[in-house]
Amino acid sequence: MLYLKALHIIFVVTWFAGLFYIVRLFIYQTEANDKAEPNRSVLVNEYKRISKLLWYYITWPSAVITLFFGLSLLMLYPEWPVWLFVKLCLVGLLYVYHFLCHRIYQQLRKNEYPMTSLQLRLWNEGATVLLVSIVFLVVLKSTLDMTFGLLGLVIFAVILMSAIHLIKKFRR
């Protein structure tokens, strides 16, 4: 069981790395699309190339292997505690997030830009919120502690966004 857990954690880490980085690439591609030629073509094509490698060689395989090891671990539980049901719901949301990232990926491949770079920056925080929620839940095994952890994350995010807004304002 410990080997399964270790492998599950390894692929969760690589999956999240892929999710975090793919959205950064979406942001860079979206911003590159606003540049003048020839920079636009060169940058957009390079971001598409890198995105394809990341998405199909790291992120998708990691998501599938994470699911495989996660289901293998679930079969070893004689009964499922309440926190595990909540975790499975959060993991379900994570897969929804993954599929929505795939849709954005496909749109960008067709040179369709459904979101601004700011919207993508906010979108990127979705994976962070899910990661923090799942880790707090698994480690503390309490939905109340997870809620306090998320509240702290939200407060931190508000402070960070306010600071970024003030810095932008100050630079102007």
C-alpha positions as CSV (number, residue, x, y, z in Angstrom):
1,M,0.0,0.0,0.0
2,L,2.8,2.4,0.8
3,Y,4.3,1.9,-2.7
4,L,0.9,2.7,-4.2
5,K,0.7,5.9,-2.1
6,A,4.2,7.0,-3.1
7,L,3.5,6.5,-6.8
8,H,0.1,8.2,-6.4
9,I,1.8,11.2,-4.8
10,I,4.5,11.4,-7.4
11,F,2.0,11.5,-10.3
12,V,-0.2,14.0,-8.4
13,V,2.9,16.3,-8.2
14,T,3.7,15.9,-11.9
15,W,0.0,16.5,-12.8
16,F,-0.2,19.7,-10.8
17,A,3.1,20.8,-12.2
18,G,1.6,20.4,-15.7
19,L,-1.6,22.1,-14.8
20,F,0.3,25.1,-13.3
21,Y,2.6,25.4,-16.2
22,I,0.1,24.9,-19.0
23,V,-2.0,27.9,-17.9
24,R,1.2,30.0,-17.7
25,L,1.9,29.0,-21.3
26,F,-1.7,30.0,-22.2
27,I,-1.0,33.4,-20.6
28,Y,2.3,33.8,-22.5
29,Q,0.6,32.8,-25.8
30,T,-2.3,35.2,-25.3
31,E,0.1,38.0,-24.5
32,A,2.3,37.1,-27.5
33,N,-0.7,37.3,-29.8
34,D,-0.9,41.0,-29.0
35,K,2.7,41.6,-30.3
36,A,3.6,42.9,-33.8
37,E,4.9,40.6,-36.5
38,P,7.3,38.8,-36.8
39,N,7.5,38.4,-33.0
40,R,3.9,37.3,-32.8
41,S,4.2,34.3,-35.1
42,V,7.5,33.2,-33.7
43,L,6.3,33.4,-30.1
44,V,2.8,31.9,-30.7
45,N,4.3,29.0,-32.6
46,E,6.8,28.3,-29.9
47,Y,4.3,28.4,-27.1
48,K,2.0,26.1,-29.1
49,R,4.9,23.6,-29.5
50,I,5.9,23.7,-25.8
51,S,2.2,23.5,-24.8
52,K,1.7,20.4,-26.9
53,L,4.7,18.6,-25.4
54,L,3.7,19.5,-21.9
55,W,0.1,18.7,-22.3
56,Y,0.4,15.3,-24.1
57,Y,3.7,14.0,-22.6
58,I,3.4,15.1,-19.0
59,T,0.0,16.5,-17.9
60,W,-2.4,14.0,-19.5
61,P,-0.3,10.9,-18.7
62,S,0.1,12.1,-15.1
63,A,-3.7,12.7,-14.8
64,V,-4.4,9.2,-16.1
65,I,-1.8,7.5,-13.9
66,T,-2.9,9.5,-10.8
67,L,-6.4,8.2,-11.4
68,F,-5.1,4.6,-11.8
69,F,-3.2,4.7,-8.5
70,G,-5.9,6.6,-6.7
71,L,-8.5,4.0,-7.7
72,S,-6.1,1.3,-6.7
73,L,-5.7,2.9,-3.2
74,L,-9.5,3.3,-2.9
75,M,-10.0,-0.5,-3.4
76,L,-7.7,-1.1,-0.3
77,Y,-9.9,1.0,2.0
78,P,-12.3,-1.3,3.9
79,E,-14.6,1.7,4.5
80,W,-14.5,5.3,3.4
81,P,-14.4,8.0,6.0
82,V,-16.3,11.3,5.5
83,W,-13.2,13.3,4.6
84,L,-12.5,10.8,1.8
85,F,-15.9,11.5,0.2
86,V,-15.1,15.3,0.3
87,K,-11.6,14.6,-1.2
88,L,-13.2,12.6,-4.0
89,C,-15.5,15.5,-4.8
90,L,-12.6,17.9,-4.9
91,V,-10.6,15.5,-7.1
92,G,-13.7,15.4,-9.4
93,L,-13.6,19.2,-9.6
94,L,-9.9,18.9,-10.4
95,Y,-10.6,16.7,-13.3
96,V,-13.3,19.2,-14.5
97,Y,-10.6,21.9,-14.3
98,H,-8.3,19.7,-16.3
99,F,-10.9,19.1,-19.0
100,L,-11.6,22.9,-19.1
101,C,-7.9,23.5,-19.5
102,H,-8.0,21.0,-22.4
103,R,-10.8,23.0,-24.0
104,I,-8.7,26.2,-23.7
105,Y,-5.7,24.4,-25.1
106,Q,-7.7,23.3,-28.2
107,Q,-9.1,26.9,-28.7
108,L,-5.6,28.3,-28.5
109,R,-4.3,25.7,-31.0
110,K,-6.9,27.2,-33.4
111,N,-5.8,30.8,-32.7
112,E,-9.0,31.4,-30.7
113,Y,-8.4,33.5,-27.6
114,P,-11.4,32.9,-25.2
115,M,-9.8,34.6,-22.2
116,T,-7.6,37.6,-21.5
117,S,-4.2,37.1,-19.8
118,L,-5.7,38.5,-16.6
119,Q,-8.6,36.1,-16.8
120,L,-6.1,33.3,-17.3
121,R,-4.1,34.4,-14.3
122,L,-7.2,34.2,-12.2
123,W,-8.0,30.8,-13.8
124,N,-4.6,29.6,-12.8
125,E,-5.5,30.0,-9.1
126,G,-8.2,27.4,-9.5
127,A,-5.7,24.6,-9.4
128,T,-4.0,26.3,-6.4
129,V,-7.3,26.4,-4.4
130,L,-7.9,22.7,-5.2
131,L,-4.4,21.7,-4.3
132,V,-4.5,23.5,-0.9
133,S,-8.0,22.1,-0.2
134,I,-7.0,18.5,-1.0
135,V,-3.7,18.6,0.9
136,F,-5.3,20.1,4.0
137,L,-8.1,17.6,3.9
138,V,-5.8,14.6,3.4
139,V,-3.3,15.7,6.1
140,L,-5.8,16.9,8.7
141,K,-8.6,14.6,7.7
142,S,-11.1,17.3,8.8
143,T,-13.4,19.5,6.6
144,L,-13.4,22.2,9.3
145,D,-9.6,22.5,9.2
146,M,-9.7,22.5,5.4
147,T,-12.2,25.4,5.6
148,F,-9.8,27.4,7.9
149,G,-6.9,26.6,5.6
150,L,-8.9,27.8,2.5
151,L,-10.0,30.9,4.4
152,G,-6.4,31.7,5.1
153,L,-5.6,31.1,1.4
154,V,-8.4,33.5,0.3
155,I,-7.2,36.2,2.7
156,F,-3.6,35.7,1.4
157,A,-4.8,35.9,-2.2
158,V,-6.8,39.1,-1.5
159,I,-3.8,40.7,0.1
160,L,-1.5,39.6,-2.8
161,M,-3.9,40.9,-5.5
162,S,-4.3,44.2,-3.6
163,A,-0.5,44.5,-3.5
164,I,-0.2,43.8,-7.2
165,H,-2.9,46.3,-8.0
166,L,-1.1,49.0,-5.9
167,I,2.2,48.2,-7.5
168,K,0.7,48.6,-11.0
169,K,-1.0,51.8,-9.9
170,F,2.3,53.1,-8.5
171,R,4.3,52.3,-11.6
172,R,1.9,54.4,-13.7
